[in-house]
Amino acid sequence: MSGKSLSELNLSNDPLTTSSTSPTKAEDPRGMEWYRFSSDITELLATGKYTWAERTLEDIQVTVEKTQRVTDGQRRAVRNIEEAAERSRYRPRTGSRRYEGYGR
């Protein structure tokens, strides 16, 4: 079994590339739609007003970051959570509760 000698091997210090052109710089994700959407979710969670929907928001955020895409359904879900928080803030508190012994 014969192989190449060390002098025959290309032992360059240059990084390997997949094409003959120089490698492109990685894009900055901060300008991308999915990144901004994920940042918006982080800001919502930081307010402390959405603890009741924290798990849902975190799950949406993980999916968006993993796929680097935002679906209409994800947008709608986050918008619904925001609107529900606004409605509950402006809903007058009546102090009444459902009578738990009702129907006995």
VMD Tcl script that builds the backbone (N, CA, C; Angstrom):
set m [mol new atoms 312]
animate dup $m
set s [atomselect $m all]
$s set {name element resname resid chain x y z} {
  {N N MET 1 A 0.849 -1.163 0.000}
  {CA C MET 1 A 0.000 0.000 0.000}
  {C C MET 1 A 0.895 1.226 0.000}
  {N N SER 2 A 0.725 2.048 -1.007}
  {CA C SER 2 A 1.543 3.249 -1.055}
  {C C SER 2 A 0.638 4.456 -1.057}
  {N N GLY 3 A 1.057 5.512 -0.380}
  {CA C GLY 3 A 0.302 6.752 -0.314}
  {C C GLY 3 A 1.194 7.896 -0.720}
  {N N LYS 4 A 0.719 9.097 -0.544}
  {CA C LYS 4 A 1.512 10.276 -0.878}
  {C C LYS 4 A 2.474 10.579 0.246}
  {N N SER 5 A 3.596 11.118 -0.121}
  {CA C SER 5 A 4.546 11.552 0.902}
  {C C SER 5 A 4.118 12.925 1.398}
  {N N LEU 6 A 4.642 13.379 2.517}
  {CA C LEU 6 A 4.284 14.680 3.087}
  {C C LEU 6 A 4.543 15.818 2.115}
  {N N SER 7 A 5.565 15.715 1.329}
  {CA C SER 7 A 5.886 16.785 0.390}
  {C C SER 7 A 4.856 16.873 -0.745}
  {N N GLU 8 A 4.130 15.809 -0.994}
  {CA C GLU 8 A 3.130 15.799 -2.052}
  {C C GLU 8 A 1.763 16.306 -1.582}
  {N N LEU 9 A 1.572 16.418 -0.273}
  {CA C LEU 9 A 0.288 16.866 0.274}
  {C C LEU 9 A 0.202 18.384 0.283}
  {N N ASN 10 A -0.994 18.906 0.054}
  {CA C ASN 10 A -1.229 20.343 0.135}
  {C C ASN 10 A -1.530 20.687 1.591}
  {N N LEU 11 A -0.547 21.169 2.309}
  {CA C LEU 11 A -0.695 21.470 3.729}
  {C C LEU 11 A -0.744 22.978 3.959}
  {N N SER 12 A -1.554 23.661 3.198}
  {CA C SER 12 A -1.694 25.112 3.277}
  {C C SER 12 A -2.408 25.510 4.568}
  {N N ASN 13 A -2.114 26.680 5.074}
  {CA C ASN 13 A -2.801 27.207 6.258}
  {C C ASN 13 A -4.091 27.934 5.902}
  {N N ASP 14 A -4.405 28.033 4.615}
  {CA C ASP 14 A -5.626 28.706 4.180}
  {C C ASP 14 A -6.833 27.837 4.516}
  {N N PRO 15 A -7.966 28.479 4.916}
  {CA C PRO 15 A -9.165 27.685 5.231}
  {C C PRO 15 A -9.735 27.032 3.980}
  {N N LEU 16 A -10.385 25.910 4.176}
  {CA C LEU 16 A -11.009 25.208 3.066}
  {C C LEU 16 A -12.268 25.957 2.651}
  {N N THR 17 A -12.527 26.048 1.383}
  {CA C THR 17 A -13.750 26.667 0.884}
  {C C THR 17 A -14.428 25.697 -0.066}
  {N N THR 18 A -15.722 25.893 -0.253}
  {CA C THR 18 A -16.473 25.004 -1.130}
  {C C THR 18 A -16.476 25.484 -2.565}
  {N N SER 19 A -16.049 26.730 -2.775}
  {CA C SER 19 A -15.999 27.240 -4.142}
  {C C SER 19 A -14.677 27.961 -4.353}
  {N N SER 20 A -14.457 28.364 -5.580}
  {CA C SER 20 A -13.201 29.039 -5.888}
  {C C SER 20 A -13.211 30.494 -5.437}
  {N N THR 21 A -14.407 31.038 -5.137}
  {CA C THR 21 A -14.478 32.423 -4.675}
  {C C THR 21 A -14.256 32.457 -3.171}
  {N N SER 22 A -13.957 33.640 -2.685}
  {CA C SER 22 A -13.727 33.764 -1.247}
  {C C SER 22 A -15.034 33.594 -0.491}
  {N N PRO 23 A -14.983 33.061 0.732}
  {CA C PRO 23 A -16.206 32.841 1.497}
  {C C PRO 23 A -16.877 34.172 1.838}
  {N N THR 24 A -18.203 34.160 1.840}
  {CA C THR 24 A -18.947 35.376 2.167}
  {C C THR 24 A -19.073 35.519 3.672}
  {N N LYS 25 A -19.218 36.755 4.094}
  {CA C LYS 25 A -19.404 37.029 5.506}
  {C C LYS 25 A -20.796 36.592 5.926}
  {N N ALA 26 A -20.929 36.079 7.131}
  {CA C ALA 26 A -22.248 35.693 7.633}
  {C C ALA 26 A -23.111 36.943 7.771}
  {N N GLU 27 A -24.374 36.808 7.387}
  {CA C GLU 27 A -25.285 37.943 7.484}
  {C C GLU 27 A -25.596 38.258 8.937}
  {N N ASP 28 A -25.783 39.545 9.202}
  {CA C ASP 28 A -26.161 39.994 10.534}
  {C C ASP 28 A -27.655 39.735 10.704}
  {N N PRO 29 A -28.048 38.882 11.647}
  {CA C PRO 29 A -29.459 38.527 11.769}
  {C C PRO 29 A -30.342 39.651 12.325}
  {N N ARG 30 A -29.740 40.692 12.895}
  {CA C ARG 30 A -30.542 41.744 13.527}
  {C C ARG 30 A -31.462 42.461 12.552}
  {N N GLY 31 A -31.161 42.424 11.285}
  {CA C GLY 31 A -32.010 43.073 10.300}
  {C C GLY 31 A -33.072 42.146 9.722}
  {N N MET 32 A -33.044 40.903 10.123}
  {CA C MET 32 A -33.967 39.931 9.549}
  {C C MET 32 A -35.295 39.911 10.304}
  {N N GLU 33 A -36.333 39.626 9.564}
  {CA C GLU 33 A -37.690 39.643 10.113}
  {C C GLU 33 A -37.854 38.689 11.303}
  {N N TRP 34 A -37.357 37.472 11.179}
  {CA C TRP 34 A -37.529 36.490 12.249}
  {C C TRP 34 A -36.804 36.938 13.517}
  {N N TYR 35 A -35.658 37.575 13.364}
  {CA C TYR 35 A -34.891 38.023 14.525}
  {C C TYR 35 A -35.638 39.141 15.250}
  {N N ARG 36 A -36.195 40.085 14.487}
  {CA C ARG 36 A -36.958 41.180 15.097}
  {C C ARG 36 A -38.193 40.647 15.817}
  {N N PHE 37 A -38.856 39.659 15.213}
  {CA C PHE 37 A -40.036 39.055 15.838}
  {C C PHE 37 A -39.645 38.377 17.149}
  {N N SER 38 A -38.546 37.652 17.145}
  {CA C SER 38 A -38.052 36.996 18.360}
  {C C SER 38 A -37.705 38.033 19.430}
  {N N SER 39 A -37.109 39.141 19.014}
  {CA C SER 39 A -36.779 40.216 19.952}
  {C C SER 39 A -38.037 40.832 20.543}
  {N N ASP 40 A -39.084 40.967 19.725}
  {CA C ASP 40 A -40.356 41.486 20.219}
  {C C ASP 40 A -40.933 40.576 21.298}
  {N N ILE 41 A -40.821 39.272 21.107}
  {CA C ILE 41 A -41.304 38.323 22.112}
  {C C ILE 41 A -40.490 38.470 23.397}
  {N N THR 42 A -39.185 38.638 23.277}
  {CA C THR 42 A -38.337 38.845 24.458}
  {C C THR 42 A -38.790 40.081 25.226}
  {N N GLU 43 A -39.111 41.139 24.505}
  {CA C GLU 43 A -39.583 42.367 25.158}
  {C C GLU 43 A -40.929 42.155 25.846}
  {N N LEU 44 A -41.821 41.411 25.220}
  {CA C LEU 44 A -43.108 41.118 25.852}
  {C C LEU 44 A -42.909 40.357 27.158}
  {N N LEU 45 A -42.063 39.353 27.114}
  {CA C LEU 45 A -41.806 38.549 28.316}
  {C C LEU 45 A -41.157 39.375 29.421}
  {N N ALA 46 A -40.333 40.331 29.041}
  {CA C ALA 46 A -39.620 41.152 30.023}
  {C C ALA 46 A -40.557 42.086 30.794}
  {N N THR 47 A -41.736 42.373 30.233}
  {CA C THR 47 A -42.665 43.276 30.918}
  {C C THR 47 A -43.291 42.640 32.147}
  {N N GLY 48 A -43.369 41.321 32.160}
  {CA C GLY 48 A -44.001 40.631 33.282}
  {C C GLY 48 A -45.516 40.584 33.183}
  {N N LYS 49 A -46.094 41.155 32.119}
  {CA C LYS 49 A -47.547 41.168 31.954}
  {C C LYS 49 A -48.075 39.910 31.272}
  {N N TYR 50 A -47.188 39.073 30.789}
  {CA C TYR 50 A -47.615 37.926 29.994}
  {C C TYR 50 A -47.204 36.601 30.634}
  {N N THR 51 A -47.113 36.572 31.942}
  {CA C THR 51 A -46.697 35.334 32.607}
  {C C THR 51 A -47.686 34.203 32.354}
  {N N TRP 52 A -48.944 34.538 32.178}
  {CA C TRP 52 A -49.975 33.532 31.908}
  {C C TRP 52 A -49.785 32.886 30.535}
  {N N ALA 53 A -49.061 33.534 29.629}
  {CA C ALA 53 A -48.828 32.998 28.282}
  {C C ALA 53 A -47.342 32.771 28.026}
  {N N GLU 54 A -46.571 32.750 29.081}
  {CA C GLU 54 A -45.113 32.656 28.946}
  {C C GLU 54 A -44.686 31.419 28.167}
  {N N ARG 55 A -45.269 30.286 28.479}
  {CA C ARG 55 A -44.877 29.034 27.819}
  {C C ARG 55 A -45.149 29.092 26.317}
  {N N THR 56 A -46.314 29.621 25.954}
  {CA C THR 56 A -46.670 29.730 24.542}
  {C C THR 56 A -45.715 30.672 23.808}
  {N N LEU 57 A -45.448 31.818 24.409}
  {CA C LEU 57 A -44.538 32.783 23.784}
  {C C LEU 57 A -43.137 32.199 23.633}
  {N N GLU 58 A -42.668 31.512 24.652}
  {CA C GLU 58 A -41.330 30.900 24.580}
  {C C GLU 58 A -41.274 29.822 23.509}
  {N N ASP 59 A -42.340 29.010 23.399}
  {CA C ASP 59 A -42.367 27.961 22.380}
  {C C ASP 59 A -42.355 28.557 20.974}
  {N N ILE 60 A -43.121 29.621 20.779}
  {CA C ILE 60 A -43.125 30.300 19.482}
  {C C ILE 60 A -41.734 30.847 19.182}
  {N N GLN 61 A -41.115 31.448 20.185}
  {CA C GLN 61 A -39.787 32.034 20.000}
  {C C GLN 61 A -38.753 30.969 19.633}
  {N N VAL 62 A -38.790 29.841 20.304}
  {CA C VAL 62 A -37.840 28.760 20.009}
  {C C VAL 62 A -38.014 28.275 18.574}
  {N N THR 63 A -39.258 28.108 18.153}
  {CA C THR 63 A -39.530 27.645 16.789}
  {C C THR 63 A -39.050 28.652 15.757}
  {N N VAL 64 A -39.322 29.928 16.002}
  {CA C VAL 64 A -38.903 30.982 15.071}
  {C C VAL 64 A -37.384 31.010 14.957}
  {N N GLU 65 A -36.690 30.914 16.079}
  {CA C GLU 65 A -35.228 30.943 16.040}
  {C C GLU 65 A -34.649 29.696 15.372}
  {N N LYS 66 A -35.303 28.574 15.559}
  {CA C LYS 66 A -34.816 27.332 14.960}
  {C C LYS 66 A -35.005 27.332 13.445}
  {N N THR 67 A -36.177 27.776 12.993}
  {CA C THR 67 A -36.481 27.746 11.563}
  {C C THR 67 A -36.070 29.024 10.838}
  {N N GLN 68 A -35.837 30.083 11.599}
  {CA C GLN 68 A -35.505 31.410 11.065}
  {C C GLN 68 A -36.583 31.883 10.091}
  {N N ARG 69 A -37.835 31.586 10.456}
  {CA C ARG 69 A -38.998 32.024 9.691}
  {C C ARG 69 A -40.121 32.348 10.652}
  {N N VAL 70 A -41.030 33.223 10.215}
  {CA C VAL 70 A -42.204 33.576 11.008}
  {C C VAL 70 A -43.431 33.282 10.164}
  {N N THR 71 A -44.366 32.523 10.731}
  {CA C THR 71 A -45.586 32.214 9.997}
  {C C THR 71 A -46.688 33.200 10.390}
  {N N ASP 72 A -47.726 33.255 9.550}
  {CA C ASP 72 A -48.881 34.100 9.874}
  {C C ASP 72 A -49.543 33.636 11.166}
  {N N GLY 73 A -49.581 32.336 11.389}
  {CA C GLY 73 A -50.172 31.793 12.609}
  {C C GLY 73 A -49.421 32.232 13.856}
  {N N GLN 74 A -48.102 32.274 13.780}
  {CA C GLN 74 A -47.305 32.729 14.921}
  {C C GLN 74 A -47.562 34.211 15.197}
  {N N ARG 75 A -47.642 34.987 14.138}
  {CA C ARG 75 A -47.949 36.419 14.308}
  {C C ARG 75 A -49.327 36.610 14.945}
  {N N ARG 76 A -50.296 35.855 14.446}
  {CA C ARG 76 A -51.654 35.952 14.959}
  {C C ARG 76 A -51.705 35.555 16.432}
  {N N ALA 77 A -50.996 34.498 16.799}
  {CA C ALA 77 A -50.994 34.033 18.188}
  {C C ALA 77 A -50.419 35.097 19.124}
  {N N VAL 78 A -49.310 35.697 18.742}
  {CA C VAL 78 A -48.696 36.732 19.581}
  {C C VAL 78 A -49.605 37.956 19.660}
  {N N ARG 79 A -50.201 38.325 18.544}
  {CA C ARG 79 A -51.125 39.470 18.528}
  {C C ARG 79 A -52.333 39.195 19.427}
  {N N ASN 80 A -52.873 37.968 19.384}
  {CA C ASN 80 A -54.004 37.607 20.245}
  {C C ASN 80 A -53.634 37.688 21.721}
  {N N ILE 81 A -52.423 37.266 22.058}
  {CA C ILE 81 A -51.965 37.338 23.449}
  {C C ILE 81 A -51.855 38.790 23.890}
  {N N GLU 82 A -51.297 39.641 23.023}
  {CA C GLU 82 A -51.185 41.064 23.356}
  {C C GLU 82 A -52.562 41.689 23.540}
  {N N GLU 83 A -53.487 41.369 22.649}
  {CA C GLU 83 A -54.834 41.934 22.737}
  {C C GLU 83 A -55.568 41.441 23.976}
  {N N ALA 84 A -55.376 40.187 24.337}
  {CA C ALA 84 A -56.021 39.653 25.536}
  {C C ALA 84 A -55.507 40.359 26.780}
  {N N ALA 85 A -54.226 40.663 26.809}
  {CA C ALA 85 A -53.658 41.375 27.961}
  {C C ALA 85 A -54.235 42.790 28.043}
  {N N GLU 86 A -54.400 43.434 26.896}
  {CA C GLU 86 A -54.982 44.782 26.875}
  {C C GLU 86 A -56.437 44.758 27.330}
  {N N ARG 87 A -57.199 43.787 26.857}
  {CA C ARG 87 A -58.612 43.688 27.247}
  {C C ARG 87 A -58.752 43.481 28.740}
  {N N SER 88 A -57.910 42.624 29.302}
  {CA C SER 88 A -58.035 42.339 30.738}
  {C C SER 88 A -57.607 43.542 31.574}
  {N N ARG 89 A -56.732 44.375 31.033}
  {CA C ARG 89 A -56.292 45.554 31.778}
  {C C ARG 89 A -57.414 46.585 31.874}
  {N N TYR 90 A -58.227 46.689 30.834}
  {CA C TYR 90 A -59.274 47.705 30.809}
  {C C TYR 90 A -60.635 47.171 31.227}
  {N N ARG 91 A -60.746 45.899 31.489}
  {CA C ARG 91 A -62.008 45.314 31.919}
  {C C ARG 91 A -62.234 45.684 33.383}
  {N N PRO 92 A -63.395 46.243 33.712}
  {CA C PRO 92 A -63.638 46.605 35.111}
  {C C PRO 92 A -63.738 45.356 35.977}
  {N N ARG 93 A -63.179 45.435 37.128}
  {CA C ARG 93 A -63.241 44.329 38.077}
  {C C ARG 93 A -64.542 44.441 38.861}
  {N N THR 94 A -65.350 43.402 38.816}
  {CA C THR 94 A -66.629 43.444 39.506}
  {C C THR 94 A -66.523 42.867 40.902}
  {N N GLY 95 A -65.527 42.079 41.120}
  {CA C GLY 95 A -65.361 41.471 42.430}
  {C C GLY 95 A -66.257 40.262 42.625}
  {N N SER 96 A -67.166 40.008 41.695}
  {CA C SER 96 A -68.052 38.862 41.845}
  {C C SER 96 A -67.391 37.613 41.292}
  {N N ARG 97 A -67.739 36.510 41.893}
  {CA C ARG 97 A -67.248 35.226 41.427}
  {C C ARG 97 A -68.431 34.325 41.175}
  {N N ARG 98 A -68.229 33.360 40.380}
  {CA C ARG 98 A -69.290 32.380 40.112}
  {C C ARG 98 A -69.621 31.674 41.410}
  {N N TYR 99 A -70.887 31.538 41.659}
  {CA C TYR 99 A -71.316 30.851 42.882}
  {C C TYR 99 A -70.987 29.376 42.737}
  {N N GLU 100 A -70.097 28.898 43.606}
  {CA C GLU 100 A -69.596 27.539 43.470}
  {C C GLU 100 A -70.593 26.482 43.892}
  {N N GLY 101 A -71.604 26.874 44.642}
  {CA C GLY 101 A -72.607 25.904 45.061}
  {C C GLY 101 A -73.801 25.856 44.128}
  {N N TYR 102 A -73.708 26.548 43.019}
  {CA C TYR 102 A -74.807 26.618 42.060}
  {C C TYR 102 A -75.107 25.245 41.503}
  {N N GLY 103 A -76.362 24.926 41.440}
  {CA C GLY 103 A -76.782 23.656 40.856}
  {C C GLY 103 A -76.861 22.523 41.851}
  {N N ARG 104 A -76.694 22.791 43.124}
  {CA C ARG 104 A -76.779 21.716 44.125}
  {C C ARG 104 A -78.187 21.500 44.574}
}
mol reanalyze $m
mol bondsrecalc $m
mol representation Tube
mol addrep $m
